Amino acid sequence: MAISLSKGQKIDLTKTNPGLTKILVGLGWDTNKYDGGKDFDLDASVFCLNAQGKANSESDFIFYNNPKNSNGSVAHAGDNRTGAGDGDDEKIAVDLAAVPAETDKIAFCITIYEGHERSQNFGQVSNAFVRIVDEQSGTELIRYDLGEDFSIETAVIVGELYRHSGEWKFSAVGSGFQDGLAGLARNYGLATN
């Protein structure tokens, strides 16, 4: 049975699951009834970060247009433009054993594509979650449901995998940004246009 986390909680991933090397990180969401006339397009993105919490290069930013990090150990499965249906809307595969040594943390984020331009925010999104699944067995190990109401944010850091004493842990973050993907990129040390 999956362990359900609350905002701010941290949990061992590899220590409590010996032999775990390949995981799937599923992110999902629904949009509330919305009459703005524009479609909602939420996107999962991933930042591979060094010990200072910064991305070393653009290749450490994984999303639908850059689906893999430099060695392929973090891979985005593709863009879901509608979020329709139950279950994971977007997935990221992570080979924990192959993640480069200089990657100390992997941050998983959800952003609203053109959120400001379309007058959309996470106050119009419900049932957002992140879950970690053992790729081999298909067993859900960890789940974090974002119950918080982000009324003006257009980007959310949902959770982070991080190294601690040779093991991988997961932290339920739930931190919002008002300036979307550009704000996240700046936060992680990448220049934005």
C-alpha positions in Angstrom: 0.0 0.0 0.0 1.3 3.5 -0.9 2.4 5.9 1.8 0.4 9.1 1.5 2.4 12.2 2.4 1.4 15.7 3.5 3.1 18.9 2.5 6.6 19.1 4.0 6.9 15.4 4.8 10.0 13.5 3.8 10.4 9.8 3.4 13.1 7.2 2.5 12.6 5.7 -0.9 15.5 3.3 -1.5 16.2 2.4 2.1 12.7 1.1 2.7 12.6 -0.5 -0.8 15.9 -2.4 -1.2 16.9 -3.0 -4.8 14.7 -0.3 -6.1 16.4 1.4 -9.1 13.8 2.3 -11.7 10.7 4.3 -10.8 7.9 6.1 -12.6 6.9 9.5 -11.3 3.3 10.1 -12.3 1.7 13.5 -12.1 -2.0 14.2 -12.5 -4.6 16.9 -12.3 -8.1 17.9 -13.3 -9.3 21.4 -14.2 -12.4 22.9 -12.6 -15.3 24.1 -14.7 -13.9 27.1 -16.5 -15.6 29.6 -18.9 -12.5 31.6 -20.1 -12.8 30.2 -23.6 -9.3 28.8 -23.7 -8.1 25.3 -23.2 -6.1 24.4 -20.1 -2.7 22.8 -20.9 -0.7 21.7 -17.8 2.8 20.4 -18.2 5.1 18.4 -16.0 8.7 19.4 -16.0 11.8 18.2 -14.1 14.9 20.0 -13.0 18.1 18.0 -12.2 19.9 20.0 -9.6 23.4 20.1 -8.1 24.3 20.4 -4.4 23.6 24.2 -4.6 20.1 23.6 -5.8 20.8 24.8 -9.4 20.7 23.2 -12.8 24.2 22.8 -14.3 22.9 23.4 -17.9 19.8 23.5 -20.1 20.0 19.7 -20.5 19.2 19.4 -16.8 15.7 20.8 -17.5 13.5 18.0 -18.8 10.1 18.7 -20.4 8.1 17.8 -23.5 10.7 19.6 -25.8 13.8 18.2 -24.0 12.5 14.7 -22.9 15.7 13.4 -21.4 18.7 14.5 -19.4 22.2 14.1 -20.8 22.5 10.4 -20.0 18.8 9.5 -20.3 18.4 8.5 -16.7 15.5 11.0 -16.3 13.0 10.7 -19.2 9.7 12.5 -19.8 7.1 10.2 -21.5 5.4 13.1 -23.5 3.0 15.9 -23.3 -0.7 15.4 -22.4 -2.5 18.6 -23.6 -5.9 18.0 -22.0 -5.4 16.2 -18.7 -8.6 14.2 -19.5 -9.3 10.9 -17.9 -8.3 9.3 -14.6 -4.8 8.4 -13.5 -1.4 9.9 -14.4 -1.6 12.8 -17.0 2.2 12.8 -17.5 5.0 10.4 -16.5 8.7 10.7 -15.9 10.9 7.5 -15.8 13.9 7.8 -13.4 16.7 5.2 -13.3 18.0 6.1 -9.8 21.2 4.0 -10.3 22.1 5.9 -13.4 21.4 9.5 -12.3 24.7 11.4 -12.7 26.7 11.8 -9.4 26.5 15.6 -9.7 22.7 15.5 -9.6 21.9 15.9 -5.9 18.2 16.6 -6.3 15.4 16.1 -8.9 12.5 18.5 -8.7 9.2 17.7 -10.2 7.0 20.6 -11.2 3.6 21.3 -12.9 3.1 24.5 -14.9 0.2 26.0 -16.7 1.1 26.7 -20.3 0.6 30.4 -21.1 -1.2 30.7 -17.7 -0.9 34.5 -17.5 -1.9 35.0 -21.1 -4.9 32.8 -20.7 -5.8 34.2 -17.2 -5.4 30.7 -15.7 -4.0 29.6 -12.4 -3.9 26.7 -10.0 -7.0 28.0 -8.3 -8.8 26.5 -11.3 -7.0 23.1 -10.9 -8.1 20.3 -8.6 -7.1 16.8 -7.7 -3.4 17.5 -8.5 -1.0 14.8 -7.3 2.4 13.2 -7.7 3.0 9.5 -7.1 6.1 7.2 -7.3 5.7 3.8 -8.7 8.1 0.9 -8.8 8.6 0.4 -12.5 9.3 -3.3 -12.3 6.3 -4.3 -10.1 3.9 -1.5 -10.9 3.3 -0.9 -7.2 2.6 2.6 -6.1 5.0 3.4 -3.3 4.4 7.1 -2.4 1.6 9.5 -3.2 1.2 13.2 -2.4 -2.1 14.9 -3.1 -1.8 18.7 -3.4 -4.8 19.7 -1.3 -3.6 23.3 -1.0 -5.5 26.0 -2.8 -3.0 27.9 -5.1 -5.3 30.8 -6.1 -2.8 32.8 -8.2 0.1 30.5 -8.9 0.8 29.3 -12.4 3.6 26.8 -11.4 4.0 24.4 -8.5 7.0 22.4 -7.3 5.1 19.3 -6.2 8.0 17.2 -4.9 11.7 16.4 -4.9 13.8 13.3 -5.0 17.1 13.8 -3.2 20.2 12.0 -2.2 20.9 11.5 1.5 23.7 9.3 2.9 23.8 7.2 -0.3 20.0 6.7 -0.4 17.2 8.4 -2.3 14.5 10.2 -0.4 11.3 12.0 -1.5 10.1 15.3 -0.1 6.5 16.5 -0.6 7.1 20.2 -1.4 3.9 21.9 -2.7 5.4 25.3 -3.3 3.8 27.7 -5.8 5.2 30.3 -8.1 3.2 33.2 -9.7 5.4 33.6 -12.8 5.1 30.2 -14.2 7.9 28.2 -15.9 10.1 31.3 -16.2 10.0 31.8 -12.5 10.9 28.1 -11.9 13.8 28.3 -14.4 15.2 31.5 -12.7 14.8 29.8 -9.3 16.9 26.9 -10.6 19.7 29.1 -12.1 18.6 29.0 -15.8 18.4 32.2 -17.8 15.0 32.9 -19.4 14.2 35.1 -22.4 
